[in-house]
Amino acid sequence: MSRRLIAGLAVLALLIAAVGCGDDDDSGGQASNGSGGQKQFKLGVSMIDLSNPFFVSMRKAGLKAAEDYGVEASFQSADGSLEKQIGIVENFIAQKVDAILINAVDDKGILPAIKKAKAADIPVIMMANDLDDPYPYETLYPDYDNMVMQARVLATSLDGEGDVALLIGARGNSVSDSREAGFKDELEKEFPGINVVTTQQTNWDAAKGADVAQTVLNQYPDVDGISCVTDPPCLAAMTAAKAAGEDDITWASYDGDFSMHPHIEDGSLKLDVLTGAERVGYWNIAFAARILKGSKFPKTVYLPTFFVTSDETADDLKSKGLELDYITPEEAKVEATNYAEQMGPQAPDKDLNQGQKGRVD
């Protein structure tokens, strides 16, 4: 055999070996730790629906956190199905991952799977789900209080009178349920002139948001305002309403997607609440990695959120007696994208648990 052929075969062998050491995670969630012989922790992440732009952005930043922290993260979509989500969690248990993160389709329905993870001694982190179970960690935001403020902003913008619709995520999901409760409780308590004429489920899906908007407009053509518990269906609903010639509806939403900023600036969207999909995704993976590496946290931790509106809307609300602690869309872009600096491996543990801001009395 010639020396040239031998050399060529050696190069080919090296290339094959390099490919074999690459990313073998079907979800694209593997990250190397660069730590020599240290154990690389594996995280299983079950999302409600990875076709939702918010959850897609969560995954994107979560993979960045996995890279920064030297762990593997496999993101799997339940596609809105509790049965499928239970199967995903059971597969993670069978794979003996080091921790399981769940964005639950149904808070109560997922409990049997959590019990199986506990029996396998696998830590569970519930992402934005407040469960009646002491075992899992819970990474939350102050949803109830934030929706109280959203209700105040919408009602004040309507001068305390009018018919409104509420677009929720899905009943049985603690995020959606908590946001719905905060909104309705505040209106019932403080704004008797505002009537919630209908509550519609969007299942967190943008296409469903457009369909729901058509339903609301057909059944309540004189609706004055629409509140949403999440941005993607809200944006679709706003687009559908404007296409139908309904330009005078007052809107309020939640989650802080940049796509909502033009509507804040033109005054049609009076308030958005910035959780920040990428902030949330990075935060959860960073939290899981720190737990596995020995950091001590309480069972419930909170991500700071921000009210987002324009200076013009804030001035109008102030003239009507409502003062708001807010940031502008431009400021929100900064807060939403510096998560690696805020919560990266170099940050102290306390920066990952800021508590509730307590801005709503």
Sine and cosine of phi, psi and omega as CSV:
sin_phi,cos_phi,sin_psi,cos_psi,sin_omega,cos_omega
0.00,0.00,0.69,-0.72,-0.06,-1.00
-0.96,0.28,0.40,-0.91,0.04,-1.00
-0.88,0.47,-0.60,0.80,-0.01,-1.00
-0.89,0.45,-0.65,0.76,-0.01,-1.00
-0.93,0.37,-0.67,0.74,0.03,-1.00
-0.86,0.51,-0.70,0.72,0.01,-1.00
-0.88,0.47,-0.66,0.75,-0.01,-1.00
-0.90,0.43,-0.65,0.76,0.02,-1.00
-0.92,0.40,-0.56,0.83,0.03,-1.00
-0.91,0.42,-0.68,0.73,0.03,-1.00
-0.89,0.46,-0.68,0.73,0.01,-1.00
-0.88,0.48,-0.66,0.75,0.02,-1.00
-0.89,0.47,-0.65,0.76,0.04,-1.00
-0.89,0.45,-0.65,0.76,0.01,-1.00
-0.90,0.44,-0.68,0.73,0.02,-1.00
-0.89,0.45,-0.66,0.75,0.02,-1.00
-0.89,0.45,-0.63,0.77,0.00,-1.00
-0.90,0.43,-0.67,0.74,0.03,-1.00
-0.89,0.45,-0.65,0.76,-0.01,-1.00
-0.90,0.44,-0.38,0.92,0.01,-1.00
-1.00,-0.05,0.08,1.00,-0.09,-1.00
-0.99,0.10,-0.35,-0.94,-0.10,-1.00
-0.98,0.22,0.93,-0.37,0.01,-1.00
-0.94,-0.34,0.24,0.97,0.02,-1.00
-1.00,0.05,0.85,-0.53,-0.06,-1.00
-0.87,0.49,-0.46,0.89,-0.02,-1.00
-1.00,0.08,-0.03,1.00,-0.04,-1.00
0.96,0.28,0.41,0.91,-0.15,-0.99
-0.98,-0.22,0.22,0.98,-0.06,-1.00
-1.00,0.04,0.66,-0.75,0.07,-1.00
-0.69,-0.72,0.61,-0.79,0.01,-1.00
-1.00,0.05,0.49,-0.87,-0.05,-1.00
-1.00,-0.08,-0.29,0.96,0.03,-1.00
0.85,0.53,0.48,0.88,-0.12,-0.99
-0.91,-0.42,0.44,0.90,0.04,-1.00
0.94,0.34,-0.83,-0.56,-0.09,-1.00
-1.00,-0.01,0.07,1.00,-0.03,-1.00
-0.92,0.39,0.49,-0.87,0.02,-1.00
-0.90,0.45,0.69,-0.73,0.09,-1.00
-0.98,-0.20,0.91,-0.41,-0.04,-1.00
-0.95,0.32,0.57,-0.82,0.01,-1.00
-0.90,-0.43,0.78,-0.62,-0.01,-1.00
-0.93,-0.36,0.72,-0.69,0.15,-0.99
-0.97,-0.25,0.81,-0.58,-0.10,-1.00
-0.85,-0.52,0.88,-0.47,0.02,-1.00
-0.96,-0.27,0.91,-0.41,-0.03,-1.00
-0.98,-0.19,0.44,-0.90,0.04,-1.00
-0.86,0.50,-0.78,0.63,-0.11,-0.99
-0.31,-0.95,0.93,-0.36,-0.03,-1.00
-0.99,0.10,0.24,0.97,0.21,-0.98
-1.00,-0.07,-0.22,0.97,0.04,-1.00
-0.97,0.25,0.79,-0.61,-0.06,-1.00
-0.83,0.56,-0.58,0.82,0.01,-1.00
-0.88,0.47,-0.72,0.69,-0.03,-1.00
-0.95,0.32,-0.53,0.85,0.08,-1.00
-0.88,0.47,-0.69,0.73,0.02,-1.00
-0.92,0.38,-0.60,0.80,0.09,-1.00
-0.85,0.53,-0.72,0.69,-0.01,-1.00
-0.88,0.47,-0.69,0.73,-0.01,-1.00
-0.83,0.55,-0.76,0.64,-0.02,-1.00
-0.96,0.27,-0.50,0.87,0.06,-1.00
-0.89,0.46,-0.63,0.78,0.05,-1.00
-0.92,0.39,-0.55,0.83,0.08,-1.00
-0.91,0.42,-0.67,0.75,0.04,-1.00
-0.90,0.44,-0.65,0.76,0.03,-1.00
-0.86,0.51,-0.67,0.74,0.05,-1.00
-0.90,0.45,-0.72,0.70,-0.04,-1.00
-0.90,0.43,-0.59,0.80,-0.08,-1.00
-1.00,-0.07,-0.08,1.00,0.04,-1.00
0.94,0.33,0.66,0.76,0.06,-1.00
-0.81,-0.58,0.20,-0.98,0.12,-0.99
-0.98,-0.21,0.63,-0.78,0.04,-1.00
-0.71,-0.71,0.85,-0.52,0.05,-1.00
-0.95,-0.31,0.92,-0.39,0.00,-1.00
-1.00,-0.06,0.79,-0.62,0.02,-1.00
-0.79,-0.61,0.66,-0.76,-0.04,-1.00
-1.00,-0.10,0.75,-0.66,0.09,-1.00
-1.00,0.09,-0.16,0.99,0.00,-1.00
0.79,0.61,0.60,0.80,0.05,-1.00
0.96,0.27,0.15,0.99,-0.07,-1.00
-0.95,-0.30,0.85,-0.52,0.06,-1.00
-0.89,0.45,-0.68,0.73,0.00,-1.00
-0.86,0.52,-0.69,0.73,0.01,-1.00
-0.93,0.38,-0.61,0.79,0.00,-1.00
-0.91,0.42,-0.66,0.75,0.06,-1.00
-0.86,0.50,-0.68,0.73,0.04,-1.00
-0.88,0.47,-0.64,0.77,0.02,-1.00
-0.89,0.46,-0.73,0.69,-0.01,-1.00
-0.89,0.45,-0.67,0.74,0.03,-1.00
-0.89,0.46,-0.59,0.81,0.07,-1.00
-0.91,0.41,-0.65,0.76,0.05,-1.00
-0.87,0.49,-0.65,0.76,0.02,-1.00
-0.89,0.45,-0.69,0.72,0.01,-1.00
-0.90,0.44,-0.53,0.85,0.01,-1.00
-0.98,0.20,-0.13,0.99,0.01,-1.00
0.86,0.51,0.71,0.70,0.11,-0.99
-0.90,0.44,0.28,-0.96,-0.05,-1.00
-1.00,0.07,-0.42,0.91,0.07,-1.00
-0.40,-0.92,0.48,-0.88,0.01,-1.00
-0.85,-0.53,0.79,-0.61,0.07,-1.00
-0.94,-0.33,0.73,-0.69,-0.09,-1.00
-0.77,-0.64,0.80,-0.60,0.21,-0.98
-0.97,-0.24,1.00,-0.07,-0.31,-0.95
-0.95,0.30,0.70,-0.72,0.17,-0.98
-0.92,0.39,-0.68,0.73,0.00,-1.00
-0.62,-0.78,0.86,-0.51,-0.11,-0.99
-0.87,0.49,-0.71,0.70,-0.03,-1.00
-0.97,0.23,-0.62,0.79,-0.05,-1.00
-0.91,0.42,-0.42,0.91,-0.06,-1.00
-1.00,0.08,-0.15,0.99,-0.09,-1.00
-0.85,0.53,-0.66,0.75,0.03,-1.00
-0.85,0.52,-0.60,0.80,0.03,-1.00
-0.93,0.38,-0.60,0.80,0.03,-1.00
-0.90,0.43,-0.63,0.78,0.03,-1.00
-0.89,0.47,-0.60,0.80,0.05,-1.00
-0.92,0.40,-0.63,0.77,0.05,-1.00
-0.91,0.42,-0.64,0.77,0.05,-1.00
-0.89,0.47,-0.68,0.73,0.01,-1.00
-0.89,0.46,-0.50,0.87,0.04,-1.00
-1.00,0.04,0.05,1.00,0.02,-1.00
0.87,0.49,0.64,0.77,0.05,-1.00
-0.96,-0.28,0.85,-0.53,0.04,-1.00
-0.87,0.50,0.61,-0.80,0.03,-1.00
-0.85,-0.52,0.70,-0.71,0.05,-1.00
-0.86,-0.52,0.89,-0.46,0.03,-1.00
-1.00,0.00,0.87,-0.49,-0.07,-1.00
-1.00,0.01,0.97,-0.24,0.04,-1.00
0.95,0.32,0.31,0.95,0.03,-1.00
-0.90,-0.43,0.83,-0.56,-0.01,-1.00
-0.99,-0.17,0.97,-0.23,-0.11,-0.99
-0.97,-0.24,0.42,-0.91,0.11,-0.99
-1.00,0.01,0.88,0.47,-0.04,-1.00
-0.46,-0.89,0.82,-0.58,-0.08,-1.00
-0.97,0.22,-0.18,0.98,-0.12,-0.99
-0.96,0.29,-0.79,0.61,-0.13,-0.99
-0.97,0.24,0.45,-0.89,0.27,-0.96
-0.96,0.29,0.44,-0.90,0.03,-1.00
-0.77,-0.64,0.82,-0.57,0.07,-1.00
-0.96,-0.27,0.93,-0.35,-0.19,-0.98
-0.83,-0.56,0.20,-0.98,0.27,-0.96
-0.78,-0.62,0.35,-0.94,-0.09,-1.00
-0.97,0.25,0.94,0.33,-0.13,-0.99
-0.89,0.45,-0.71,0.71,-0.06,-1.00
-0.87,0.50,-0.78,0.63,-0.02,-1.00
-0.88,0.47,-0.64,0.76,0.00,-1.00
-0.90,0.44,-0.61,0.79,0.02,-1.00
-0.97,0.25,-0.42,0.91,0.17,-0.99
-0.86,0.51,-0.73,0.69,0.01,-1.00
-0.92,0.38,-0.61,0.79,0.04,-1.00
-0.87,0.50,-0.66,0.75,0.04,-1.00
-0.88,0.47,-0.67,0.75,0.01,-1.00
-0.89,0.46,-0.68,0.73,-0.02,-1.00
-0.91,0.42,-0.73,0.69,-0.03,-1.00
-0.90,0.43,-0.72,0.70,-0.03,-1.00
-0.92,0.40,-0.65,0.76,0.02,-1.00
-0.92,0.40,-0.63,0.77,0.04,-1.00
-0.89,0.47,-0.49,0.87,0.02,-1.00
-1.00,-0.05,0.18,0.98,0.00,-1.00
0.85,0.53,0.52,0.85,0.13,-0.99
0.97,0.22,0.15,0.99,-0.02,-1.00
-0.69,-0.72,0.65,-0.76,0.12,-0.99
0.63,-0.78,0.12,-0.99,0.03,-1.00
-0.97,-0.25,0.73,-0.69,-0.01,-1.00
-0.76,-0.65,0.42,-0.91,0.12,-0.99
-0.92,-0.40,0.47,-0.88,0.03,-1.00
-0.85,-0.53,0.83,-0.56,0.05,-1.00
-0.97,-0.23,0.91,-0.41,-0.06,-1.00
-0.97,-0.24,0.02,-1.00,0.07,-1.00
-0.99,0.12,-0.99,0.11,0.03,-1.00
-0.45,-0.89,0.67,-0.74,0.04,-1.00
-0.91,0.42,0.65,-0.76,-0.04,-1.00
0.99,-0.12,-0.24,0.97,0.09,-1.00
-1.00,-0.04,0.82,-0.57,-0.15,-0.99
-0.90,0.43,-0.53,0.85,0.06,-1.00
-0.89,0.46,-0.79,0.62,0.00,-1.00
-0.89,0.46,-0.70,0.72,-0.04,-1.00
-0.90,0.45,-0.66,0.75,-0.01,-1.00
-0.92,0.38,-0.65,0.76,0.02,-1.00
-0.92,0.39,-0.65,0.76,0.05,-1.00
-0.88,0.47,-0.70,0.71,-0.03,-1.00
-0.90,0.44,-0.69,0.72,0.01,-1.00
-0.87,0.49,-0.68,0.74,-0.01,-1.00
-0.90,0.43,-0.78,0.62,-0.09,-1.00
-0.94,0.33,-0.62,0.78,0.00,-1.00
-0.88,0.47,-0.67,0.75,-0.03,-1.00
-0.93,0.38,-0.66,0.75,0.02,-1.00
-0.90,0.43,-0.68,0.74,0.00,-1.00
-0.90,0.43,-0.59,0.80,-0.06,-1.00
-0.98,0.20,-0.68,0.73,-0.20,-0.98
-0.91,-0.42,-0.28,0.96,-0.10,-0.99
-0.72,-0.69,0.95,0.30,-0.04,-1.00
-0.90,0.43,-0.30,0.95,0.01,-1.00
-0.99,0.14,-0.11,0.99,0.04,-1.00
-0.99,-0.16,0.81,-0.59,-0.01,-1.00
-0.94,-0.35,0.82,-0.57,0.12,-0.99
-1.00,0.10,0.98,-0.18,-0.14,-0.99
-0.99,0.16,-0.39,0.92,0.03,-1.00
-0.32,-0.95,0.54,-0.84,0.11,-0.99
-0.84,-0.54,0.84,-0.54,-0.11,-0.99
-0.86,-0.51,0.71,-0.70,0.07,-1.00
-0.99,0.10,0.69,-0.72,0.08,-1.00
-0.95,-0.32,-0.19,0.98,-0.08,-1.00
0.83,0.56,0.47,0.88,0.05,-1.00
0.92,0.40,0.24,0.97,-0.14,-0.99
-0.96,-0.28,0.77,-0.64,-0.04,-1.00
-0.89,0.46,-0.69,0.72,0.00,-1.00
-0.87,0.49,-0.64,0.77,0.04,-1.00
-0.91,0.42,-0.56,0.83,0.04,-1.00
-0.87,0.49,-0.66,0.76,0.04,-1.00
-0.91,0.42,-0.67,0.74,0.02,-1.00
-0.90,0.44,-0.68,0.73,-0.01,-1.00
-0.90,0.44,-0.63,0.77,0.03,-1.00
-0.86,0.51,-0.67,0.74,0.03,-1.00
-0.88,0.47,-0.66,0.75,0.02,-1.00
-0.88,0.47,-0.73,0.68,-0.01,-1.00
-0.88,0.48,-0.71,0.70,-0.05,-1.00
-0.92,0.38,-0.56,0.83,0.03,-1.00
-0.94,0.33,-0.63,0.77,-0.06,-1.00
-1.00,0.09,-0.50,0.87,-0.05,-1.00
-0.72,-0.70,0.95,0.31,-0.09,-1.00
-0.89,0.45,-0.30,0.95,-0.01,-1.00
-0.97,-0.23,0.33,0.95,-0.01,-1.00
-0.86,0.52,0.68,-0.73,-0.08,-1.00
-1.00,-0.06,-0.53,0.85,-0.06,-1.00
-0.53,-0.85,0.43,-0.90,0.06,-1.00
-0.71,-0.70,0.79,-0.62,0.07,-1.00
-0.95,-0.32,0.59,-0.81,0.00,-1.00
-0.79,-0.62,0.53,-0.85,0.03,-1.00
-1.00,-0.09,-0.03,1.00,0.07,-1.00
-0.35,-0.94,0.47,-0.88,-0.19,-0.98
-0.97,0.26,-0.72,0.69,-0.11,-0.99
-0.82,0.57,-0.76,0.65,0.08,-1.00
-0.91,0.42,-0.51,0.86,0.00,-1.00
-0.92,0.39,-0.69,0.72,0.02,-1.00
-0.88,0.47,-0.66,0.75,0.04,-1.00
-0.90,0.44,-0.64,0.77,0.02,-1.00
-0.92,0.40,-0.66,0.75,0.04,-1.00
-0.88,0.47,-0.68,0.73,0.01,-1.00
-0.89,0.46,-0.69,0.73,0.01,-1.00
-0.91,0.42,-0.65,0.76,-0.01,-1.00
-0.91,0.42,-0.69,0.72,0.00,-1.00
-0.93,0.38,-0.56,0.83,0.06,-1.00
-0.91,0.42,-0.47,0.88,0.03,-1.00
-1.00,0.06,0.09,1.00,0.03,-1.00
1.00,0.09,0.18,0.98,0.00,-1.00
-1.00,-0.07,1.00,0.02,-0.09,-1.00
-0.98,-0.18,-0.08,1.00,-0.13,-0.99
-0.95,-0.31,0.28,0.96,0.06,-1.00
-0.99,0.17,0.68,-0.73,0.06,-1.00
-1.00,-0.05,0.75,-0.67,-0.13,-0.99
-0.86,-0.51,0.44,-0.90,0.18,-0.98
-0.55,-0.83,0.56,-0.83,-0.08,-1.00
-0.56,-0.83,-0.19,-0.98,-0.17,-0.99
-0.45,-0.89,0.70,-0.72,0.20,-0.98
0.83,-0.55,-0.35,0.94,0.19,-0.98
0.99,0.13,0.45,0.89,0.06,-1.00
-0.89,0.45,0.65,-0.76,0.01,-1.00
-0.87,0.49,-0.46,0.89,-0.02,-1.00
-0.90,0.44,-0.27,0.96,0.02,-1.00
-1.00,0.06,-0.21,0.98,-0.11,-0.99
-0.87,0.49,-0.66,0.75,0.04,-1.00
-0.86,0.51,-0.53,0.85,0.00,-1.00
-0.97,0.23,-0.48,0.88,0.15,-0.99
-0.92,0.39,-0.68,0.74,-0.08,-1.00
-0.94,0.33,-0.51,0.86,0.03,-1.00
-1.00,0.05,-0.04,1.00,0.11,-0.99
1.00,-0.01,-0.09,1.00,-0.01,-1.00
-0.97,0.25,-0.56,0.83,0.07,-1.00
-0.99,-0.17,0.92,-0.39,-0.11,-0.99
-0.99,0.15,-0.46,0.89,-0.04,-1.00
-0.40,-0.92,0.66,-0.76,0.24,-0.97
-0.80,-0.60,0.40,-0.92,0.03,-1.00
-0.90,-0.43,0.87,-0.49,-0.04,-1.00
-1.00,0.09,0.95,-0.30,0.34,-0.94
-1.00,-0.06,-0.68,0.73,0.02,-1.00
0.99,0.10,0.97,-0.26,-0.08,-1.00
-0.83,0.56,-0.70,0.72,-0.02,-1.00
-0.94,0.34,-0.61,0.80,0.07,-1.00
-0.86,0.51,-0.71,0.70,-0.04,-1.00
-0.90,0.43,-0.70,0.72,-0.01,-1.00
-0.89,0.45,-0.72,0.70,0.00,-1.00
-0.90,0.44,-0.70,0.71,-0.05,-1.00
-0.85,0.53,-0.72,0.69,-0.06,-1.00
-0.90,0.43,-0.70,0.72,0.01,-1.00
-0.93,0.38,-0.65,0.76,0.04,-1.00
-0.88,0.48,-0.67,0.75,0.02,-1.00
-0.89,0.46,-0.73,0.69,0.01,-1.00
-0.88,0.48,-0.68,0.73,-0.01,-1.00
-0.89,0.46,-0.66,0.75,-0.02,-1.00
-0.93,0.37,-0.63,0.78,0.06,-1.00
-0.85,0.52,-0.72,0.69,-0.04,-1.00
-0.93,0.38,-0.47,0.88,-0.02,-1.00
-1.00,-0.03,0.12,0.99,0.16,-0.99
0.95,-0.30,-0.02,1.00,0.04,-1.00
-0.92,0.38,0.53,-0.85,-0.02,-1.00
-0.96,-0.29,0.82,-0.57,0.03,-1.00
-0.73,-0.68,0.42,-0.91,0.18,-0.98
-0.92,0.40,0.26,-0.97,-0.04,-1.00
-0.92,0.40,-0.42,0.91,0.02,-1.00
-0.85,-0.52,0.82,-0.57,0.05,-1.00
-0.82,-0.58,0.40,-0.92,-0.11,-0.99
-0.81,-0.59,0.66,-0.75,0.11,-0.99
-1.00,-0.08,0.76,-0.65,0.05,-1.00
-0.90,0.44,0.62,-0.78,0.05,-1.00
-0.85,-0.53,0.21,-0.98,-0.08,-1.00
-0.68,-0.73,0.63,-0.77,0.16,-0.99
-0.99,0.11,0.74,-0.67,-0.06,-1.00
-0.87,-0.49,0.82,-0.57,0.09,-1.00
-0.39,-0.92,0.03,-1.00,0.03,-1.00
-1.00,-0.01,0.34,-0.94,0.07,-1.00
-0.87,0.49,-0.61,0.80,-0.02,-1.00
-0.90,0.44,-0.71,0.71,0.02,-1.00
-0.91,0.41,-0.66,0.75,0.02,-1.00
-0.88,0.48,-0.66,0.76,0.03,-1.00
-0.90,0.43,-0.65,0.76,0.02,-1.00
-0.90,0.44,-0.69,0.72,0.03,-1.00
-0.89,0.45,-0.64,0.77,0.01,-1.00
-0.89,0.46,-0.62,0.78,0.02,-1.00
-0.91,0.41,-0.36,0.93,0.02,-1.00
-0.99,-0.17,0.12,0.99,0.11,-0.99
0.99,-0.17,0.12,0.99,0.00,-1.00
-0.90,-0.44,0.93,-0.38,0.06,-1.00
-1.00,-0.10,0.66,-0.75,-0.16,-0.99
-0.79,-0.62,0.77,-0.64,0.14,-0.99
-0.99,0.11,0.96,-0.27,-0.19,-0.98
-0.66,-0.75,0.21,-0.98,0.21,-0.98
-0.82,-0.57,0.41,-0.91,0.00,-1.00
-0.99,0.10,0.24,-0.97,0.06,-1.00
-0.82,0.57,-0.63,0.78,0.02,-1.00
-0.90,0.43,-0.66,0.75,0.05,-1.00
-0.92,0.38,-0.56,0.83,0.01,-1.00
-0.90,0.44,-0.58,0.82,0.02,-1.00
-0.87,0.48,-0.58,0.81,0.03,-1.00
-0.95,0.32,-0.74,0.67,-0.03,-1.00
-0.89,0.46,-0.54,0.84,-0.10,-1.00
-0.98,0.19,-0.27,0.96,-0.16,-0.99
-0.88,-0.47,-0.05,1.00,-0.01,-1.00
-0.98,-0.19,0.50,0.87,-0.07,-1.00
-0.90,0.45,-0.58,0.82,-0.02,-1.00
-0.90,0.43,-0.59,0.81,0.06,-1.00
-0.94,0.33,-0.66,0.75,-0.06,-1.00
-0.95,0.32,-0.58,0.81,-0.20,-0.98
-0.76,-0.65,0.28,0.96,0.01,-1.00
-0.95,0.32,0.03,-1.00,-0.06,-1.00
-0.85,0.53,-0.43,0.90,-0.03,-1.00
-0.98,0.18,-0.25,0.97,-0.05,-1.00
-0.98,0.21,0.54,-0.84,0.06,-1.00
-0.94,0.34,0.38,-0.93,-0.02,-1.00
-0.83,0.56,-0.59,0.81,-0.08,-1.00
-0.88,0.47,-0.40,0.92,-0.01,-1.00
-0.95,0.30,-0.22,0.97,0.04,-1.00
-1.00,-0.07,-0.04,1.00,0.03,-1.00
-0.66,-0.75,1.00,0.05,-0.08,-1.00
-1.00,0.03,-0.11,0.99,-0.01,-1.00
0.97,0.25,-0.04,-1.00,0.06,-1.00
-1.00,0.09,0.64,-0.77,-0.09,-1.00
-0.96,0.28,-0.40,0.92,0.06,-1.00
0.92,0.40,0.58,0.82,-0.04,-1.00
-1.00,0.08,-0.14,0.99,-0.05,-1.00
-0.93,-0.37,0.91,-0.42,-0.03,-1.00
-1.00,-0.05,0.00,0.00,0.00,0.00
